[in-house]
Amino acid sequence: MCRAAVCTDFVCIMKGMKSAWKFLGLIIALSLLAVTPAQAQSPDSKFFHETKHNVTGEFWKYYQSVPDAETIFGYPITEAFTNEDGMLVQYFQRARFELHPDLPAGQQVQLTPLGDLTYHPGAQLNVDNPLACRVYPETGYPVCFSFLEFFDKHGGVAQFGFPVSPFEYQDSMIVQYFQKGRLEWHPWKPDGQRVVTGDLGKIYFDQAGEDPARLAPVSPLNGSAIRVLSLSVRAFSWKAVTHSTDRQRIFVIVQDQTLQPVPNATGVAKVHWPSGSEELLPISTDGNGVATLSLQVLGQPYGGLVNVEVLITYGENLAGETTTSFRIWY
């Protein structure tokens, strides 16, 4: 009963999708995110500030050759390295590149068949609509509805390989595996963005037992400054409870898009006392991206909750916020 209901909802949703699928592009609003001017990239390499890894040589040429590469492959999560099989590889969020120098020019970069390697059966959905599906006799599975539109739009068999699973329900979403990847249905996203490629690169990285140290961010090969693209702000109190008259500390941690510390971030902490008063404390992070705020608790009512609202800014346009709290006990 559950599977059939899910399938019915999926068919109803996807039948309404128009064949004229709007081009899905990723827009990196550098004017909003960058805090330093963009640096020129070498013609045979690029540093991805989003994950702080470089793509160079043949891998970079191949990446550039694929339309909507960021949509299909995501960003690099390692540098290129020689694996245990003696092959030069590089992991991306949704793919792994392999270099085969023995192949003809233009074919030397191949995609690891991550769909084949990571597929595990889930709850199958019975989708049977010959007007909205295309069956691939090579593997016997159909591709249907918006998955088919996305598949055709972004390279089809040449890019993804043949389907190796039916529609399935896994991890609270509808998915379909292909030889080189996985398509996912995200109904909570805006119209035109609901089909995405799955992050099989990281999944296979863990499955293959690769060295986690390879995921660590690196510096740009061209020596340019690393840009902070987003802020992650956390705060917590030194004591979960205090006396009505006491000393308290609030620790604020600011990190960037790869969870590296952000020094010199500034902001303010708004302390909402249970007595009804408010107090503003300035914030400035140190070299470890940490700020420590001292609070004097004076004569607050027993059992009252102290809420601390943290607002952080960095550069001209980046901002982040969080909250923490503690209670007055006695």
C-alpha positions in Angstrom: 0.0 0.0 0.0 2.7 2.4 0.9 4.7 1.8 -2.2 1.7 2.2 -4.5 0.7 5.5 -2.8 4.2 6.9 -3.3 4.2 5.8 -6.9 0.9 7.5 -7.6 2.0 10.7 -6.0 5.2 10.7 -8.1 3.4 10.0 -11.3 0.9 12.8 -10.6 3.6 15.2 -9.8 5.8 14.4 -12.7 3.1 14.2 -15.4 2.5 17.8 -14.9 6.1 18.8 -15.8 6.4 20.6 -19.1 8.7 19.1 -21.8 10.2 22.5 -22.2 12.4 22.1 -19.2 14.0 25.4 -18.3 17.7 25.4 -18.4 19.0 24.8 -14.9 22.2 26.7 -14.2 24.1 27.3 -11.0 24.6 31.0 -10.4 27.5 31.9 -8.2 26.8 35.5 -7.1 30.3 36.6 -6.6 29.2 40.1 -6.0 27.3 38.9 -2.9 29.7 36.2 -1.7 33.2 37.2 -2.5 35.1 39.3 0.0 38.2 39.7 -2.2 38.4 40.3 -6.0 38.3 37.2 -8.2 41.7 36.0 -9.2 42.5 35.0 -12.8 42.6 31.2 -13.3 45.4 29.4 -15.1 44.1 28.1 -18.5 44.9 24.6 -17.4 43.6 24.7 -13.8 41.0 26.2 -11.6 40.7 26.5 -7.8 37.2 25.9 -6.5 36.6 28.1 -3.4 33.4 26.3 -2.6 35.4 23.2 -1.5 39.0 24.5 -1.6 40.4 22.1 -4.1 42.1 22.5 -7.5 41.3 20.8 -10.8 44.2 20.7 -13.3 45.4 19.4 -16.6 43.3 16.8 -18.4 40.8 16.7 -15.6 40.2 20.4 -15.9 39.9 20.2 -19.7 37.3 17.5 -19.4 35.4 19.4 -16.7 35.2 22.4 -19.0 34.0 20.3 -21.9 30.8 19.2 -20.2 27.9 21.6 -20.2 26.6 22.3 -16.7 29.5 20.5 -15.2 28.8 21.9 -11.7 25.3 20.4 -12.0 26.5 17.0 -13.1 29.8 16.6 -11.2 29.5 19.1 -8.4 32.8 20.6 -7.0 36.0 18.7 -6.4 36.4 17.2 -2.9 40.0 16.0 -3.3 43.0 16.8 -5.3 44.1 14.5 -8.1 46.1 11.5 -6.7 47.4 8.1 -7.8 45.3 5.4 -6.1 46.3 1.9 -5.1 45.7 0.6 -8.7 48.3 3.1 -10.0 45.6 5.2 -11.7 45.3 9.0 -11.4 41.9 9.8 -10.0 40.1 12.8 -8.6 36.9 12.8 -6.6 34.1 15.3 -7.0 30.8 15.6 -5.1 28.9 13.5 -7.7 31.6 11.8 -9.7 35.1 10.4 -9.9 37.5 11.1 -12.8 40.0 8.6 -14.0 42.9 9.2 -16.3 43.7 6.5 -18.9 46.7 7.8 -20.9 46.7 4.7 -23.1 43.4 5.8 -24.7 43.2 8.1 -27.7 43.3 11.9 -27.1 39.9 13.2 -26.1 39.0 9.9 -24.4 41.6 9.7 -21.7 39.4 11.0 -19.0 36.7 8.5 -18.0 34.1 8.5 -15.3 34.1 5.8 -12.7 30.8 3.9 -12.9 29.7 5.1 -9.5 26.1 4.0 -10.0 27.1 0.4 -10.6 29.5 0.5 -7.7 27.2 2.1 -5.1 23.7 0.7 -6.1 21.8 -1.2 -3.4 18.2 -2.2 -4.0 15.4 -0.1 -2.4 11.7 -0.1 -2.4 10.8 -0.4 -6.1 8.1 1.8 -7.6 5.9 0.4 -10.4 6.0 3.1 -13.1 4.4 1.9 -16.4 3.6 4.7 -18.8 4.8 4.0 -22.4 3.9 7.6 -23.4 6.2 9.1 -20.8 8.9 6.5 -20.6 11.8 5.2 -22.7 12.9 1.7 -22.1 16.6 0.9 -22.6 16.9 -2.8 -23.8 20.6 -2.8 -22.8 19.5 -3.1 -19.2 15.8 -3.5 -19.4 14.9 -0.4 -17.3 12.8 2.6 -18.4 13.6 6.3 -17.7 10.4 8.4 -17.3 8.9 11.8 -16.7 11.1 14.5 -15.4 14.0 12.1 -14.9 13.9 11.5 -18.7 13.8 15.2 -19.4 16.8 15.8 -17.1 18.6 12.8 -18.6 18.1 14.0 -22.2 18.9 17.6 -21.3 22.3 16.7 -19.7 23.9 14.3 -22.0 21.8 11.1 -21.8 23.6 7.7 -22.1 26.9 9.4 -23.0 27.0 11.2 -19.7 25.1 8.9 -17.3 25.3 5.5 -18.9 22.3 3.2 -19.0 19.8 2.9 -16.2 20.7 0.1 -13.8 17.7 0.3 -11.5 14.0 1.0 -11.7 12.5 4.0 -9.8 13.0 3.3 -6.1 12.3 4.9 -2.8 15.4 5.4 -0.8 16.4 7.8 2.0 12.9 9.4 1.9 13.1 10.3 -1.8 12.6 8.8 -5.2 15.8 7.8 -7.0 17.0 6.0 -10.1 20.5 4.7 -10.6 22.5 4.8 -13.8 25.9 3.3 -14.6 27.7 6.5 -13.8 25.4 8.3 -11.4 22.0 8.6 -9.6 19.1 10.9 -10.2 17.0 12.1 -7.3 13.6 13.7 -7.0 13.4 16.6 -4.5 9.8 17.7 -4.5 10.5 20.4 -1.8 12.6 22.4 -4.3 11.3 25.0 -6.8 9.8 23.9 -10.1 12.5 23.2 -12.5 15.1 22.2 -9.9 13.5 19.1 -8.5 15.7 16.6 -10.3 19.3 16.5 -9.1 22.3 14.2 -9.4 23.2 12.3 -6.2 26.4 12.9 -4.2 27.8 9.5 -5.1 31.4 10.8 -5.2 31.6 11.2 -1.4 29.6 8.0 -0.9 32.1 6.0 -3.0 35.0 7.8 -1.4 33.9 6.4 1.9 33.0 3.0 0.5 36.4 2.6 -1.2 38.1 3.3 2.1 40.1 6.3 0.8 42.3 8.3 3.2 40.0 11.0 4.8 43.0 13.4 4.9 42.5 13.8 1.1 39.3 15.7 1.8 41.2 18.5 3.7 41.1 21.9 2.0 44.3 23.0 0.2 45.6 26.3 -1.1 45.2 27.6 -4.7 48.0 26.5 -7.0 48.2 30.1 -8.3 48.8 31.5 -4.9 45.6 33.7 -4.9 43.7 34.5 -1.7 41.0 32.1 -0.7 37.5 33.7 -0.7 35.0 33.2 2.1 31.7 32.4 0.4 29.5 31.7 3.4 29.5 31.8 7.2 28.7 29.0 9.7 28.0 30.6 13.1 27.7 28.6 16.4 27.5 29.8 20.0 27.3 28.0 23.3 27.5 29.1 27.0 30.1 28.1 29.4 27.5 27.1 32.1 24.2 25.6 31.3 22.8 27.2 34.6 24.1 30.0 36.7 23.3 31.6 40.1 21.1 34.7 40.1 24.3 36.6 40.6 27.2 35.0 38.8 29.8 35.1 35.9 29.1 33.6 32.5 30.9 33.3 29.3 29.5 32.9 25.7 31.7 31.3 23.1 31.1 32.2 19.4 32.7 30.1 16.6 32.7 31.4 13.0 33.7 29.1 10.1 33.6 29.4 6.3 32.1 27.1 3.6 34.5 24.3 4.4 34.3 24.8 8.2 37.7 26.5 8.4 38.0 29.3 11.0 37.2 32.9 9.9 39.3 35.4 11.8 38.3 39.1 12.1 34.6 38.4 11.8 32.6 41.0 13.7 29.1 41.4 15.1 27.0 41.7 18.2 25.4 39.5 20.8 22.0 40.6 22.0 21.4 39.3 25.5 17.7 39.1 26.5 17.6 38.9 30.3 14.5 37.3 32.0 14.0 40.6 33.9 13.1 42.2 30.5 16.3 44.2 29.9 18.6 43.7 27.0 22.4 44.0 26.7 24.6 44.3 23.6 28.0 42.8 23.5 30.5 43.4 20.6 32.0 40.4 18.9 35.4 40.0 17.1 36.8 36.6 16.3 40.5 35.7 16.8 42.8 33.8 14.5 40.9 30.6 15.4 37.6 32.1 14.4 36.5 32.2 18.1 35.2 35.1 20.2 34.7 34.8 24.0 32.2 37.1 25.6 32.0 37.8 29.4 28.6 38.3 31.1 27.9 39.6 34.5 24.7 38.0 35.9 23.1 40.3 38.4 20.0 39.6 40.5 18.1 37.8 37.8 14.9 36.0 38.8 15.2 32.3 39.7 14.3 29.9 36.9 14.5 32.5 34.2 15.9 31.8 30.8 18.6 34.0 29.3 18.5 34.1 25.5 21.5 35.2 23.5 21.1 36.2 19.9 24.3 36.3 17.9 24.6 38.3 14.7 27.9 38.1 12.6 29.1 40.0 9.6 32.1 39.5 7.4 33.4 41.6 4.5 30.7 43.7 2.8 27.9 41.2 2.2 28.3 38.0 4.3 26.2 37.5 7.4 25.3 34.7 9.8 23.4 34.2 13.0 22.6 31.8 15.7 21.3 31.7 19.3 22.2 30.1 22.6 20.7 30.2 26.1 21.2 29.4 29.7 19.0 29.3 32.7 19.1 31.1 36.1 18.8 28.3 38.7 19.0 30.0 42.1 
